[in-house]
């Protein structure tokens, strides 16, 4: 018996929320651990930053193929495939930690990055069946669900999971990846069993004939041709790049100040709280006041957060807690406002591949920021590095103001009539 769209939306929303909690914990655990493990392996901040950036590389590589698979076979089978790759990646990273083998760690983190791309794609799946005036709130609620996994992931990874590994005779930093294997498997199992009916099947856009695969270049031109979509993707790229750059190097900065692993884990957890915990409120604000204002607000918050972190000494932690909390909140504004604006800019038949293309460009920006972060930190130090990252976020404010101004200029002006007789 066919299920009503409203009921299908509620079922899909609950299933996706339950699935992204463990999957986001797996990603956060791996991300918080990778830079520290890679520096222990190699003794190089540059190589540590490179290893952490592989998560973004994996996200870039998976974004468009994942969207194409979902367009062809549905959200459920696409999400399950992405989280299977994440499970494999976490397994390889665990083996790399056991063998103290840096190249294998790089490969494993790329696979974990595919799991991260899947987490990002889930927010669009949550909005597939949402009413138009609640789209941002639907995205925000899904992003909020990841709070429980993503905020606890680093703390559990660098605390109990590491202690468990040490207790059973394994390398301490192999524990977080072993945890990731279990968590990814949990997420894909929940989705496989409960995401029925598939949201795209309800919309009637699944199948070989429903969507014709297009190249990333064509998708990019399609986004560039729509002014609202350009702003949406700019918000997603800038917010993600600043966030990844600062978060990637924060653990190394704190380690240079001789902070314990658990304190570093707490800072990353607070940062992740900023990314996800306030997202229902952010979604409501976007639906209420519009994406342009919220994108501009996100740029301001990102700048303040990065500047706060920049003025924190390596031996102190208070500034890192506050700064990374704000950086995470600024990212949330850009992601939710940009995602909602992008989704409303295209007809249903084009959305899935455009969404995948947007995530491709967003994670490419994050990968570039992560890949350059280690070299930049070695060259100028964390303080200057975070300062310039914060200033770059103000470009987002300028873009939002310009787009808002152009939108008002394009609105038809009321016609006035002069009485002549």
C-alpha positions in Angstrom: 0.0 0.0 0.0 1.3 3.4 -1.0 2.4 5.7 1.9 1.3 9.3 2.0 4.1 11.9 1.3 3.7 13.5 4.8 4.1 10.1 6.5 7.0 9.2 4.2 8.7 12.4 5.2 8.4 11.7 8.9 9.6 8.1 8.5 12.6 9.2 6.4 13.5 12.0 8.8 13.5 9.7 11.8 15.5 7.0 10.0 18.1 9.5 8.7 18.5 11.1 12.1 19.1 7.7 13.7 21.6 6.7 11.0 23.8 9.8 10.9 24.4 9.7 14.7 26.8 6.7 14.6 28.1 7.6 11.1 29.0 11.2 12.2 30.7 9.8 15.3 32.8 7.6 13.2 34.0 10.5 11.0 34.6 12.8 14.0 36.6 10.1 15.8 38.8 9.6 12.8 39.3 13.2 12.1 40.3 14.1 15.7 42.8 11.2 15.7 44.5 11.4 12.3 46.7 14.5 12.6 48.0 13.3 16.0 48.7 9.8 14.8 50.3 10.9 11.5 52.7 13.2 13.4 53.6 10.4 15.7 54.4 8.2 12.6 56.3 10.8 10.7 57.4 13.6 13.1 56.2 16.2 10.5 53.4 18.7 10.9 53.2 19.0 7.2 52.6 15.3 6.7 50.2 15.3 9.7 48.1 18.0 8.0 48.3 16.1 4.7 46.9 13.0 6.3 44.1 14.8 7.9 43.3 16.5 4.6 42.8 13.1 3.0 39.3 13.0 4.6 38.4 16.0 2.5 40.0 14.4 -0.6 37.8 11.3 0.0 34.7 13.5 0.3 35.6 15.3 -2.9 36.1 12.0 -4.8 32.8 10.5 -3.5 30.4 13.5 -3.8 29.4 13.3 -7.5 29.5 9.5 -7.9 27.4 9.2 -4.7 24.8 11.7 -6.1 24.7 9.8 -9.4 24.1 6.5 -7.7 21.3 8.0 -5.6 19.7 9.5 -8.7 19.8 6.1 -10.4 18.9 3.7 -7.5 17.5 5.9 -4.7 18.7 7.6 -1.5 18.7 4.3 0.5 21.0 2.3 -1.7 23.3 5.3 -2.3 23.7 6.1 1.4 24.4 2.4 2.2 27.1 2.2 -0.4 28.8 5.4 0.9 28.8 4.1 4.5 30.2 0.7 3.3 33.2 2.6 1.9 33.5 4.5 5.1 33.6 1.1 7.0 36.4 -0.1 4.7 38.3 3.1 5.2 38.1 2.9 9.0 39.3 -0.7 8.8 42.4 0.3 6.7 43.2 3.1 9.1 43.0 0.7 12.0 45.5 -1.6 10.2 47.7 1.4 9.5 47.8 2.3 13.2 48.6 -1.3 14.0 51.5 -1.5 11.5 52.7 2.1 12.0 52.4 2.5 8.2 51.7 6.1 7.0 50.7 5.4 3.4 48.0 2.9 4.4 46.7 5.5 6.9 46.3 8.0 3.9 44.3 5.4 2.0 42.1 4.6 4.9 41.3 8.2 5.6 40.3 8.7 2.0 37.7 5.9 2.5 36.5 7.6 5.8 36.1 10.8 3.8 33.7 8.9 1.5 31.7 8.2 4.7 31.8 11.9 5.5 30.4 12.7 2.0 27.6 10.3 2.7 26.8 12.1 6.0 26.6 15.4 4.0 24.3 13.9 1.4 21.9 12.7 4.1 20.9 16.4 4.8 19.5 16.7 1.2 17.7 13.4 1.6 16.0 14.8 4.7 14.7 17.8 2.6 13.4 15.7 -0.3 9.8 15.5 1.0 9.8 18.6 3.2 7.3 21.4 2.6 8.9 24.4 0.8 8.5 26.7 3.8 10.2 24.2 6.2 13.1 23.0 4.0 15.8 24.8 6.0 14.4 23.5 9.2 14.4 19.9 7.8 18.0 20.3 6.9 18.8 21.9 10.2 17.1 19.1 12.2 19.1 16.4 10.3 22.3 18.4 10.9 21.4 18.7 14.6 21.0 14.9 14.9 24.7 14.5 14.1 25.5 16.5 17.3 25.1 13.5 19.4 27.5 11.4 17.4 29.9 14.1 16.1 30.4 15.8 19.5 30.9 12.6 21.4 33.1 11.0 18.7 36.4 12.8 19.5 35.9 12.5 23.3 35.2 8.8 23.1 37.9 8.2 20.5 40.7 9.9 22.4 39.4 8.7 25.8 37.6 5.4 26.3 38.4 3.9 22.8 42.1 4.7 23.1 42.2 3.4 26.6 40.4 0.2 25.5 43.0 -0.4 22.7 45.8 0.1 25.2 44.2 -2.2 27.7 44.0 -5.1 25.2 47.6 -4.6 24.0 46.9 -2.6 20.8 48.4 0.8 19.8 46.5 3.5 21.7 45.5 5.4 18.6 44.2 2.3 16.8 41.2 2.4 19.1 39.3 5.3 17.4 39.4 3.6 14.0 38.2 0.3 15.5 35.3 2.3 17.0 34.7 3.8 13.5 34.3 0.4 11.9 31.5 -0.5 14.3 29.7 2.9 14.0 29.7 3.1 10.2 28.3 -0.5 10.1 25.5 0.6 12.5 24.5 3.6 10.4 24.3 1.7 7.1 22.3 -1.1 8.7 19.7 1.3 10.1 19.3 2.9 6.7 19.1 -0.3 4.8 16.3 -1.6 7.0 14.2 1.5 7.7 14.6 4.0 4.8 11.5 2.7 3.0 9.9 4.0 0.9 12.8 5.8 -0.6 12.2 9.6 -0.7 13.2 9.8 -4.4 10.8 6.9 -5.2 8.0 9.0 -3.6 9.0 11.9 -5.8 9.2 9.7 -8.9 12.7 10.7 -9.9 14.6 7.4 -9.5 15.7 5.2 -12.4 18.0 5.1 -15.4 15.5 7.2 -17.4 14.8 9.7 -14.6 18.2 11.3 -14.6 20.8 11.5 -17.3 24.3 11.5 -15.8 26.2 14.7 -16.4 29.8 15.7 -15.9 31.0 17.8 -13.0 31.8 20.5 -15.5 28.2 20.6 -16.7 26.9 20.6 -13.2 29.3 23.5 -12.4 28.0 25.5 -15.3 24.4 24.8 -14.3 25.1 26.2 -10.8 27.0 29.2 -12.2 24.1 30.1 -14.4 21.8 30.7 -11.4 22.7 33.7 -9.2 21.1 32.2 -6.1 22.9 28.9 -6.6 26.2 30.7 -7.0 25.8 32.4 -3.6 24.6 29.1 -2.0 27.7 27.2 -3.2 30.0 30.1 -2.3 28.6 30.0 1.3 29.2 26.3 1.5 32.7 26.5 0.1 34.0 29.4 2.2 32.4 28.2 5.4 33.8 24.7 4.9 37.3 25.8 3.9 37.7 28.2 6.9 36.3 25.5 9.3 38.5 22.7 8.0 41.7 24.9 8.0 41.3 26.0 11.6 40.0 22.7 13.0 42.8 20.6 11.2 45.6 22.6 12.9 44.0 23.2 16.3 45.0 19.8 17.7 48.6 20.3 16.7 48.7 23.8 18.1 47.4 22.5 21.4 49.7 19.5 21.4 52.6 22.0 21.0 51.3 23.5 24.3 51.6 20.0 26.0 47.8 19.6 26.4 46.6 16.0 27.1 44.8 14.1 24.4 41.6 14.2 26.4 41.7 18.0 26.5 42.2 18.2 22.8 39.3 15.8 22.4 37.1 18.1 24.5 38.0 21.1 22.3 37.1 19.3 19.2 33.9 18.1 20.7 32.9 21.7 21.7 33.7 22.7 18.1 31.5 20.0 16.7 28.7 21.1 19.1 29.0 24.6 17.5 28.7 22.9 14.1 25.6 20.9 14.8 23.8 21.6 18.2 22.3 25.0 17.1 21.2 23.9 13.6 17.5 23.6 14.3 17.6 27.3 15.4 19.7 28.2 12.3 17.2 26.4 10.1 14.3 28.3 11.6 16.2 31.6 11.2 16.9 30.8 7.5 13.2 30.0 6.9 12.1 33.1 8.8 14.6 35.8 7.7 15.9 34.4 4.4 19.3 32.8 3.4 21.0 36.0 2.4 21.0 37.5 5.9 22.0 34.2 7.5 24.9 33.6 5.0 26.2 37.1 5.9 25.8 36.4 9.6 27.8 33.1 9.1 30.7 35.0 7.7 30.8 37.3 10.7 30.7 34.5 13.2 33.4 32.6 11.3 35.7 35.6 11.4 35.2 36.2 15.1 35.8 32.5 15.9 39.0 32.3 13.9 40.3 35.5 15.4 39.5 34.3 18.9 41.5 31.1 18.2 44.3 33.1 16.7 44.9 35.1 19.9 45.1 32.0 22.0 48.5 30.7 23.2 49.4 27.1 22.8 49.6 26.6 26.6 46.1 28.0 27.1 42.8 26.3 26.2 40.0 28.8 27.0 40.4 30.7 23.7 40.4 27.5 21.7 37.2 26.3 23.3 35.5 29.7 22.5 37.1 30.2 19.1 36.3 26.7 17.7 32.8 26.8 19.1 32.2 30.0 17.0 33.9 28.6 13.9 31.6 25.6 14.1 28.5 27.9 14.4 29.6 30.0 11.5 30.0 26.8 9.4 26.4 25.8 10.4 25.0 29.1 9.1 26.7 28.7 5.7 25.9 25.0 5.3 22.2 25.2 6.2 21.4 28.5 4.5 23.4 27.5 1.4 21.8 24.1 1.2 18.3 25.4 1.5 18.9 28.1 -1.1 20.5 25.7 -3.5 17.7 23.2 -3.2 15.0 25.8 -3.9 16.9 27.1 -7.0 16.4 24.0 -9.2 13.4 21.8 -10.2 13.1 18.4 -8.5 14.5 16.4 -11.5 17.8 18.3 -11.4 18.3 18.6 -7.7 20.2 15.4 -6.8 23.1 15.9 -9.2 23.3 19.6 -8.5 23.4 18.8 -4.8 26.2 16.3 -5.4 28.1 18.9 -7.4 27.7 21.5 -4.7 29.2 19.1 -2.1 32.0 18.3 -4.6 32.9 22.0 -4.8 32.5 22.5 -1.0 34.7 19.5 -0.1 37.2 20.5 -2.7 37.5 23.8 -0.9 37.9 22.0 2.3 40.5 19.7 0.9 42.5 22.6 -0.5 42.4 24.3 2.9 43.4 21.1 4.7 46.2 20.3 2.3 47.7 23.8 2.6 47.1 24.2 6.3 50.1 22.2 7.5 52.5 24.1 5.2 50.9 27.4 6.2 51.2 26.7 9.9 54.9 25.7 9.5 55.6 28.9 7.6 53.7 31.5 9.7 52.6 29.7 12.8 49.0 29.1 14.1 48.3 32.6 15.2 48.8 34.3 11.8 47.3 31.3 10.0 44.0 31.5 11.9 44.0 35.3 11.7 44.1 35.2 7.9 41.5 32.4 7.7 39.2 34.6 9.8 39.6 37.6 7.5 38.9 35.5 4.4 35.5 34.7 5.9 34.5 38.3 5.5 34.4 37.7 1.7 31.2 35.7 2.5 29.6 38.8 4.0 30.4 40.9 0.9 29.0 38.2 -1.4 25.8 38.0 0.6 25.3 41.7 0.6 25.9 42.0 -3.1 23.5 39.1 -3.9 20.8 40.7 -1.6 21.3 44.0 -3.3 21.0 42.5 -6.8 17.9 40.6 -5.8 16.2 43.8 -4.7 17.2 45.6 -7.8 15.7 42.8 -9.9 12.3 43.0 -8.1 9.6 44.8 -10.1 9.1 48.4 -8.9 5.5 49.6 -8.4 4.2 51.7 -11.2 3.0 55.2 -10.3 0.4 57.0 -12.4 0.1 60.8 -12.7 -3.4 62.2 -12.7 -3.8 64.3 -15.8 -7.3 65.4 -15.7 
